[in-house]
Amino acid sequence: MKIASLTQDLVYNDKKPSIQVLLETETSKEIRIVFKKGQHMKEHKTPFPIVVHVFKGAIDFGVHGTKQQLEAGSLIALDGHVPHDLTATEDSIIRLSLSIKDKIERVQNIITN
């Protein structure tokens, strides 16, 4: 059994979203992304399907140039290789579910490049 919290030990970075691996299972990695209002993750693609859960706050989730406004409680599933971007419209906590085959470094590189 593994236990993690989306709300404990939060870090809101001033310049970029904060990314932390909360736990890994045999099939997935559960990632927490903490955004301050206005922070952005540029357009990128994943090699595997993902699920994004807006736990707290709100984001604009862009897919192929179309923005979806997602609020707390919203989930969105996306196939691999689909270009997308995220912009926090308020301070937000996002849960990202990745395939175990995906790499956290890929996610971290999106906000540093």
Secondary structure as a PSIPRED ss2 file (coil, helix, strand):
# PSIPRED VFORMAT (PSIPRED V4.0)

   1 M C   1.000  0.000  0.000
   2 K C   1.000  0.000  0.000
   3 I C   1.000  0.000  0.000
   4 A C   1.000  0.000  0.000
   5 S C   1.000  0.000  0.000
   6 L C   1.000  0.000  0.000
   7 T C   1.000  0.000  0.000
   8 Q C   1.000  0.000  0.000
   9 D C   1.000  0.000  0.000
  10 L C   1.000  0.000  0.000
  11 V C   1.000  0.000  0.000
  12 Y C   1.000  0.000  0.000
  13 N C   1.000  0.000  0.000
  14 D C   1.000  0.000  0.000
  15 K C   1.000  0.000  0.000
  16 K C   1.000  0.000  0.000
  17 P C   1.000  0.000  0.000
  18 S E   0.000  0.000  1.000
  19 I E   0.000  0.000  1.000
  20 Q E   0.000  0.000  1.000
  21 V E   0.000  0.000  1.000
  22 L E   0.000  0.000  1.000
  23 L E   0.000  0.000  1.000
  24 E E   0.000  0.000  1.000
  25 T C   1.000  0.000  0.000
  26 E C   1.000  0.000  0.000
  27 T C   1.000  0.000  0.000
  28 S E   0.000  0.000  1.000
  29 K E   0.000  0.000  1.000
  30 E E   0.000  0.000  1.000
  31 I E   0.000  0.000  1.000
  32 R E   0.000  0.000  1.000
  33 I E   0.000  0.000  1.000
  34 V E   0.000  0.000  1.000
  35 F E   0.000  0.000  1.000
  36 K C   1.000  0.000  0.000
  37 K C   1.000  0.000  0.000
  38 G C   1.000  0.000  0.000
  39 Q C   1.000  0.000  0.000
  40 H E   0.000  0.000  1.000
  41 M E   0.000  0.000  1.000
  42 K E   0.000  0.000  1.000
  43 E E   0.000  0.000  1.000
  44 H E   0.000  0.000  1.000
  45 K C   1.000  0.000  0.000
  46 T C   1.000  0.000  0.000
  47 P C   1.000  0.000  0.000
  48 F C   1.000  0.000  0.000
  49 P C   1.000  0.000  0.000
  50 I E   0.000  0.000  1.000
  51 V E   0.000  0.000  1.000
  52 V E   0.000  0.000  1.000
  53 H E   0.000  0.000  1.000
  54 V E   0.000  0.000  1.000
  55 F E   0.000  0.000  1.000
  56 K E   0.000  0.000  1.000
  57 G C   1.000  0.000  0.000
  58 A E   0.000  0.000  1.000
  59 I E   0.000  0.000  1.000
  60 D E   0.000  0.000  1.000
  61 F E   0.000  0.000  1.000
  62 G E   0.000  0.000  1.000
  63 V E   0.000  0.000  1.000
  64 H C   1.000  0.000  0.000
  65 G C   1.000  0.000  0.000
  66 T E   0.000  0.000  1.000
  67 K E   0.000  0.000  1.000
  68 Q E   0.000  0.000  1.000
  69 Q E   0.000  0.000  1.000
  70 L E   0.000  0.000  1.000
  71 E E   0.000  0.000  1.000
  72 A C   1.000  0.000  0.000
  73 G C   1.000  0.000  0.000
  74 S C   1.000  0.000  0.000
  75 L E   0.000  0.000  1.000
  76 I E   0.000  0.000  1.000
  77 A E   0.000  0.000  1.000
  78 L E   0.000  0.000  1.000
  79 D C   1.000  0.000  0.000
  80 G C   1.000  0.000  0.000
  81 H C   1.000  0.000  0.000
  82 V C   1.000  0.000  0.000
  83 P C   1.000  0.000  0.000
  84 H E   0.000  0.000  1.000
  85 D E   0.000  0.000  1.000
  86 L E   0.000  0.000  1.000
  87 T E   0.000  0.000  1.000
  88 A E   0.000  0.000  1.000
  89 T C   1.000  0.000  0.000
  90 E C   1.000  0.000  0.000
  91 D C   1.000  0.000  0.000
  92 S E   0.000  0.000  1.000
  93 I E   0.000  0.000  1.000
  94 I E   0.000  0.000  1.000
  95 R E   0.000  0.000  1.000
  96 L E   0.000  0.000  1.000
  97 S E   0.000  0.000  1.000
  98 L E   0.000  0.000  1.000
  99 S E   0.000  0.000  1.000
 100 I C   1.000  0.000  0.000
 101 K C   1.000  0.000  0.000
 102 D C   1.000  0.000  0.000
 103 K C   1.000  0.000  0.000
 104 I H   0.000  1.000  0.000
 105 E H   0.000  1.000  0.000
 106 R H   0.000  1.000  0.000
 107 V H   0.000  1.000  0.000
 108 Q H   0.000  1.000  0.000
 109 N H   0.000  1.000  0.000
 110 I H   0.000  1.000  0.000
 111 I H   0.000  1.000  0.000
 112 T H   0.000  1.000  0.000
 113 N C   1.000  0.000  0.000
